[in-house]
Amino acid sequence: LNSRGASLGEGLIVLAAAKLAAEGRVIEEIEVRCEELCGKMRQHFMVDDLKFLRKGGRISGGAALAGTLLQIKPILEGDEEGKIVLCGKTRGRKQSLTSLADFYEKLVTNKTEEIGIAHADDAQSAQFLLDELRKRGFTGDCLTVCYEPVTGCHVGPGTVALFFYGVHR
């Protein structure tokens, strides 16, 4: 399968496949279900420090400097091809986390389904996001993880990502 995702965008699909296998489903049925889930996986995240986007070549030095001075927090998503694209900008950390909850509320198809929240050394912001989702009617389970060092270095400390099944990408 090509999940066209990373982190929990891939992990939640793997967990769903494992549950289906434990139920005794045949491999063809698991494959069909997981292909469907790949198309529904929404991946939205915010980065706290623009220097990591600059170092990765995603934005210029000038844009990173200006954005840092203005406290701009880009909201990024994985698109239908698995590429990371800009889907919004906010000012300030709290507003960026609230924006992730806004995307969830707008795009989710079932507020009882399991979601994932990944963070880069910022459990407090991950909990803030989960609390915000609960206020908006989310009743399912949430798998919360801290990014491993490779992804953490790529996105930088303070990054928070939300993974959920929603409308097709």
C-alpha positions in Angstrom: 0.0 0.0 0.0 1.1 3.6 -0.6 -0.4 5.5 2.3 0.9 8.8 0.8 1.5 9.7 4.4 4.0 9.6 7.3 4.0 9.2 11.0 0.5 8.4 12.3 -0.9 9.0 8.8 0.6 5.7 8.0 0.5 4.2 11.5 -3.2 4.5 12.0 -3.8 2.6 8.8 -1.3 -0.1 9.9 -3.2 -0.5 13.2 -6.5 -0.8 11.3 -4.9 -3.5 9.2 -3.7 -5.4 12.3 -7.2 -5.2 13.8 -8.8 -6.6 10.7 -6.2 -9.4 10.6 -6.9 -10.2 14.3 -10.6 -10.5 13.4 -9.6 -13.2 10.8 -10.2 -11.1 7.7 -8.5 -12.3 4.5 -5.6 -10.3 3.0 -7.6 -9.1 0.0 -10.3 -7.7 2.2 -7.7 -6.0 4.4 -6.0 -4.5 1.3 -9.3 -3.1 0.0 -10.2 -1.5 3.4 -6.7 0.0 3.8 -6.7 1.5 0.3 -10.0 3.1 1.2 -8.5 4.4 4.5 -5.4 5.8 2.6 -7.7 8.0 0.5 -9.5 9.3 3.6 -6.5 10.0 5.8 -6.2 13.7 6.6 -2.8 15.0 7.8 -2.5 18.5 9.1 0.3 20.0 11.1 1.8 23.2 12.3 5.5 24.0 12.8 6.6 26.3 15.6 9.9 27.5 14.2 10.3 28.5 10.5 14.0 27.9 10.5 13.4 24.2 10.0 11.3 24.8 6.9 14.1 27.1 5.7 16.8 24.5 6.4 14.7 21.9 4.5 14.4 24.2 1.5 10.7 24.7 1.8 10.9 28.5 2.3 13.5 31.2 1.7 15.6 32.8 4.4 13.8 36.1 3.9 10.4 34.5 4.3 11.6 32.6 7.4 12.9 35.9 9.0 9.7 37.8 8.2 7.4 35.0 9.4 9.4 34.6 12.6 9.1 38.3 13.4 5.4 38.3 12.7 4.9 35.0 14.6 3.4 33.4 11.5 2.8 29.7 12.0 2.1 27.8 8.7 -0.5 25.1 8.7 0.6 22.3 6.3 -1.1 19.2 5.0 -0.3 16.1 3.1 -2.0 16.3 -0.3 -3.4 13.4 -2.4 0.1 12.7 -3.8 1.7 12.7 -0.3 3.4 16.0 -0.8 3.5 18.6 2.0 1.6 21.7 1.0 0.6 24.9 2.7 -3.1 25.0 3.6 -3.2 28.1 5.9 -1.3 30.6 8.0 -2.0 31.8 11.5 -0.4 34.2 14.0 0.6 32.7 17.3 0.8 29.2 18.7 -2.7 29.0 20.3 -4.4 30.1 17.1 -2.4 27.6 15.1 -3.6 24.7 17.3 -7.2 26.0 17.1 -6.8 26.1 13.3 -5.9 22.3 13.4 -9.2 21.7 15.3 -11.0 23.8 12.7 -9.7 21.6 9.9 -10.9 18.5 11.9 -14.3 19.9 12.4 -14.7 20.9 8.8 -13.3 17.7 7.2 -14.0 14.8 9.6 -16.6 12.2 8.6 -17.0 10.4 12.0 -16.2 12.0 15.3 -16.1 8.6 17.0 -13.2 7.2 14.9 -9.7 7.0 16.3 -7.4 9.9 15.6 -3.7 10.5 16.1 -1.8 13.5 17.4 2.0 13.6 17.0 4.2 16.3 18.6 7.9 17.2 18.6 8.6 17.6 22.4 5.4 19.5 23.2 3.0 17.2 25.0 1.2 20.3 26.5 0.2 21.6 23.1 -0.9 18.1 22.0 -3.1 17.9 25.1 -4.5 21.4 24.3 -5.4 20.2 20.8 -7.1 17.1 22.1 -9.1 19.1 24.7 -10.2 21.5 21.9 -11.3 18.5 19.8 -13.3 17.1 22.7 -15.1 20.4 23.1 -16.1 20.1 19.4 -17.6 16.6 19.9 -14.7 14.2 19.3 -15.5 11.0 21.4 -13.1 8.5 19.9 -9.7 7.2 21.1 -6.6 9.3 20.5 -3.2 7.8 19.9 -0.7 10.5 21.0 3.0 10.1 20.2 6.2 12.1 20.4 8.0 12.2 17.0 11.1 10.1 16.8 14.4 12.0 16.3 14.5 11.9 12.4 11.0 13.4 11.9 11.5 15.7 14.9 14.7 17.1 13.3 12.8 17.6 10.0 9.9 19.6 11.4 11.5 21.0 14.5 10.6 21.2 18.2 7.1 22.4 19.0 5.5 20.9 15.9 2.0 19.4 16.4 0.3 17.2 13.9 -3.3 15.9 13.7 -4.2 12.7 11.8 -7.8 11.7 11.2 -10.1 10.1 8.6 -12.1 12.6 6.7 -13.4 13.6 3.3 -11.2 12.3 0.5 -8.0 14.2 0.0 
